[in-house]
Amino acid sequence: MRKQISLLLLLIVAAGFALCLAGAPFGAEGARESRRLVKDNVNYGRRYVSKGLDENRCANIVTSVVLNYRGFDTLGEVTILFIAALGLGAVLYGRRAGASPDEAQRPSLILSTGCRLLFPLIMLVGIYIFIHGHLSPGGGFQGGAVIASGFLLICLGCRKKKLNSVALGAAESLSGLAFVLLALIGLAVGGSFLLNFLPTGKVYALFSGGIIPLIYIAIGVKVGSELSGIIDNLSGEVR
Amino acid sequence: MKLLPLMIAIPLSVAFILPLLPKKRPRMADCLAVLATLALLALAAMLIGQSGVYALGGWRPPVGIVLVLDGLSWLVLITVALVSFLVTVFSARYMEQYTARGRYYALFMLMVAGMNGAVLTGDMFNLYVFIEVAAVASYALVAFGCHEEELEASFKYAVLGSIASSFILLGIALMYCLFGTVNMAHLGQKVSASGLNRAAIFSLVLFIAGFGLKAALVPFHAWLPDAHPSAPAPISAMLSGVLIKAIGVYALIRVLFNVFGVTAQVATALMVLGTISMVVAILMALIQWDLKRLLAYSSISQIGYVMLGFGVGGAVLAAGGSPVIAALGFLGALFHLVNHAVFKSLLFLSSGALEYATGTRQLKEMGGLGKEMPVTAGASLVASLAIGGVPPLNGFFSKLIIILACVSSGHYGFALAAVLVSIFTLAVYMKVQKYAFLGKPAEGRKSVHEVPAAMRIPMTLLAVLCLGMSLMLLPGPKKRVLDPAVQVLMDRDAYIQSVMGVASALGAGQETDMKIAEN
């Protein structure tokens, strides 16, 4: 009986949801519908695409939106990742003190040599991805994740190597600070927080987009060190 | 106005510096944190009476993100700054029991940055981002002691908080889908122009549920009585004192009144939710023996008062009634919101002082502490009388205004409930006074000493504020502090105009570059 009642309730709620969402426009059809509703034909996606190249000289429009038009959101998002790493550290800190570390099996020679050879290449790819974030698909978040995967490989493949958690923490904090400072320089120079105060250069060149590539490098270092820090924290109980 | 982004940049950069400080010198972390919150307090105080729109990165509003400073956001901003300053001073001694102080202050600063961002922003998605910053930091802080119950409370809080966040995010996605913008004022303009269809009403409901969860209104309150007591006492003071208000009540009110515009149904929903919270939570508080848990339930009940005030004001506004009565409802709600921040953070700090001295938070294991800890007892008594609504303390006036607004708008039932709950509240706090400070010491309780000066001073200051804040209702301070905030809620068009006016000022030839030809 209870099952039937809960099923019935679920159905009623689902029907209500469907009824409500039927009014929401989705996809191409939806875009037309919403333009009719909104009347004034403003479409910010298209505005960014058509103007972004002129205004920021940044070839990757997504990067342009993420780091310049809505850079303040990104500052918040990077901070959330920082909090997650910090919080994990704080929670694990209390637990680690008493626990005796587990013994881990030693990896074979082939595995550890392979990891050591792969590691610099992975770093290179990661760094390429975030340095080219304003020109090609990718950027700080993606590049940082690739870098962290390199550290994860080292943790798994060469068990004796320990990550230097002090250096990771320092990289994490300093790159975050660099982001805030870049934003503050904009405030000091041009009177606006997060202003793109550097010359924007020529589109498609490596040195273009003003502060956008600099911010993406900071984010790349930050995300890389944060994710590596999380790996280090979680693997701290294994010897 | 130019320095407005510093309200977020200062706590963020301090949070990035704090983990770098040497672990052997925890005093450095204490000093840096106190200095940072003091700077925020000074900055917020300097902004009094100012209002304006700040375009980040120099992009005009619907294209970029804006910060909006007006009477309402200033009021919440100064409350956050004041409470967080006094709490960091208290933390300096209290947190000596814990290790990893750098991490503690870093998380604390990030929570403050999140609240300041959420209060100042004029952009829906940015609001979501900063709400998450504040909320995720608070999940970590609740778990800070790393004991079993703290981890459990934090987990529960994180799960329910994430549900709330996903409701809010879905609501924002639907609004963007419908109206093609995430700027609050621009969204408000479009809502006025085209009205709400079913999907927009659905997202309105999602916002009420999502922010209601963050504000812990009664059907959504299950996480709070676990989360708030489990955190270290200074954090409990921050969570109950300002966090649920900044990212719950304030955000909900901003969205309902300035973006959607209040309707009769929404106002009724606020009144009903508020009254249920008020009544249910105070009855739950009455039967608690764990001091901090009792305080947590009482927070839910007091948030109910605030919501009732906003609801009554909104109902009058939506029905086109007298603006004087509507303003009275808003005034009561806003004043009670600020008052509650002061006396509830004081109560949590004094509960922390009791725990610091006696090592317990069970009321039955205390007793007779009034003689041994006179300052804590005095501060706690003032706060208890204030929250119980005894004249001439601040809580009396704010509750009186809310009840007056209910009566003069003809909502006699709600007024009666508010009066009854006020009596119960006094009873709850008399129980605290009786079992903790009066009577004989409980059996087996060791004699204790008063807490150190660094903990006594913030408590004394807050107690003085409980007495002094009644003066905010005098015509002069009221006109400077409370009236501008009320005005923001009364006049939705003025809010929209203030932001969109900047839009056209910054973007010359706006119409041509905003209208893109259709393919």
Boltz contact constraints between the chains, C-beta under 6 A:
constraints:
  - contact:
      token1: [A, 20]
      token2: [B, 198]
      max_distance: 6.0
  - contact:
      token1: [A, 20]
      token2: [B, 202]
      max_distance: 6.0
  - contact:
      token1: [A, 23]
      token2: [B, 197]
      max_distance: 6.0
  - contact:
      token1: [A, 23]
      token2: [B, 198]
      max_distance: 6.0
  - contact:
      token1: [A, 23]
      token2: [B, 199]
      max_distance: 6.0
  - contact:
      token1: [A, 24]
      token2: [B, 174]
      max_distance: 6.0
  - contact:
      token1: [A, 24]
      token2: [B, 177]
      max_distance: 6.0
  - contact:
      token1: [A, 24]
      token2: [B, 199]
      max_distance: 6.0
  - contact:
      token1: [A, 34]
      token2: [B, 178]
      max_distance: 6.0
  - contact:
      token1: [A, 37]
      token2: [B, 194]
      max_distance: 6.0
  - contact:
      token1: [A, 38]
      token2: [B, 179]
      max_distance: 6.0
  - contact:
      token1: [A, 38]
      token2: [B, 180]
      max_distance: 6.0
  - contact:
      token1: [A, 38]
      token2: [B, 190]
      max_distance: 6.0
  - contact:
      token1: [A, 41]
      token2: [B, 515]
      max_distance: 6.0
  - contact:
      token1: [A, 42]
      token2: [B, 514]
      max_distance: 6.0
  - contact:
      token1: [A, 43]
      token2: [B, 516]
      max_distance: 6.0
  - contact:
      token1: [A, 46]
      token2: [B, 516]
      max_distance: 6.0
  - contact:
      token1: [A, 47]
      token2: [B, 516]
      max_distance: 6.0
  - contact:
      token1: [A, 69]
      token2: [B, 59]
      max_distance: 6.0
  - contact:
      token1: [A, 69]
      token2: [B, 64]
      max_distance: 6.0
  - contact:
      token1: [A, 70]
      token2: [B, 65]
      max_distance: 6.0
  - contact:
      token1: [A, 72]
      token2: [B, 56]
      max_distance: 6.0
  - contact:
      token1: [A, 72]
      token2: [B, 65]
      max_distance: 6.0
  - contact:
      token1: [A, 73]
      token2: [B, 126]
      max_distance: 6.0
  - contact:
      token1: [A, 73]
      token2: [B, 129]
      max_distance: 6.0
  - contact:
      token1: [A, 76]
      token2: [B, 129]
      max_distance: 6.0
  - contact:
      token1: [A, 76]
      token2: [B, 130]
      max_distance: 6.0
  - contact:
      token1: [A, 76]
      token2: [B, 133]
      max_distance: 6.0
  - contact:
      token1: [A, 79]
      token2: [B, 133]
      max_distance: 6.0
  - contact:
      token1: [A, 80]
      token2: [B, 132]
      max_distance: 6.0
  - contact:
      token1: [A, 80]
      token2: [B, 133]
      max_distance: 6.0
  - contact:
      token1: [A, 80]
      token2: [B, 136]
      max_distance: 6.0
  - contact:
      token1: [A, 83]
      token2: [B, 110]
      max_distance: 6.0
  - contact:
      token1: [A, 83]
      token2: [B, 136]
      max_distance: 6.0
  - contact:
      token1: [A, 83]
      token2: [B, 137]
      max_distance: 6.0
  - contact:
      token1: [A, 86]
      token2: [B, 103]
      max_distance: 6.0
  - contact:
      token1: [A, 86]
      token2: [B, 106]
      max_distance: 6.0
  - contact:
      token1: [A, 87]
      token2: [B, 140]
      max_distance: 6.0
  - contact:
      token1: [A, 90]
      token2: [B, 100]
      max_distance: 6.0
  - contact:
      token1: [A, 90]
      token2: [B, 103]
      max_distance: 6.0
  - contact:
      token1: [A, 90]
      token2: [B, 140]
      max_distance: 6.0
  - contact:
      token1: [A, 91]
      token2: [B, 143]
      max_distance: 6.0
  - contact:
      token1: [A, 91]
      token2: [B, 146]
      max_distance: 6.0
  - contact:
      token1: [A, 93]
      token2: [B, 100]
      max_distance: 6.0
  - contact:
      token1: [A, 94]
      token2: [B, 146]
      max_distance: 6.0
  - contact:
      token1: [A, 169]
      token2: [B, 19]
      max_distance: 6.0
  - contact:
      token1: [A, 173]
      token2: [B, 16]
      max_distance: 6.0
  - contact:
      token1: [A, 173]
      token2: [B, 19]
      max_distance: 6.0
  - contact:
      token1: [A, 173]
      token2: [B, 20]
      max_distance: 6.0
  - contact:
      token1: [A, 176]
      token2: [B, 16]
      max_distance: 6.0
  - contact:
      token1: [A, 177]
      token2: [B, 13]
      max_distance: 6.0
  - contact:
      token1: [A, 177]
      token2: [B, 16]
      max_distance: 6.0
  - contact:
      token1: [A, 180]
      token2: [B, 9]
      max_distance: 6.0
  - contact:
      token1: [A, 180]
      token2: [B, 12]
      max_distance: 6.0
  - contact:
      token1: [A, 180]
      token2: [B, 13]
      max_distance: 6.0
  - contact:
      token1: [A, 184]
      token2: [B, 9]
      max_distance: 6.0
  - contact:
      token1: [A, 192]
      token2: [B, 58]
      max_distance: 6.0
  - contact:
      token1: [A, 193]
      token2: [B, 5]
      max_distance: 6.0
  - contact:
      token1: [A, 193]
      token2: [B, 56]
      max_distance: 6.0
  - contact:
      token1: [A, 194]
      token2: [B, 56]
      max_distance: 6.0
  - contact:
      token1: [A, 194]
      token2: [B, 57]
      max_distance: 6.0
  - contact:
      token1: [A, 195]
      token2: [B, 57]
      max_distance: 6.0
  - contact:
      token1: [A, 195]
      token2: [B, 58]
      max_distance: 6.0
